[in-house]
Amino acid sequence: MPFQENLKTKCPENLPRINGNTGRDLAEPLLIYQDIYTECAARHNALVDEINKREGI
């Protein structure tokens, strides 16, 4: 049985860089990281759950 396509999608490798030394320069990339992490962690956890479920059958 094939895996769902969204579970096979890789997380982005090109992450935004911190450009400067102010709080705003730090906050903008961190907000993007927060969104990326949430999406990728949920996808990764779903993939692990699916693999564990199939191995248990």
C-alpha positions, 0 to 999 in steps of 0.5 A, a space after each residue: 500500500 503506497 504512502 500518502 503524497 503529503 507524507 512523502 513531501 520533504 521540508 524546505 532546506 533553504 531557510 531564511 537567514 538573519 540579516 542584521 542585529 536588531 530584534 526585528 531582524 531576528 523575529 522575522 526569520 523566527 516567525 517563518 521557522 515557527 510555521 515551517 517547523 509546525 508543518 514539517 513536524 506534523 507531517 513527520 509525526 504522521 509518517 512515523 505513525 503510519 509506518 509504525 501502524 503498517 509494521 504492526 499489522 
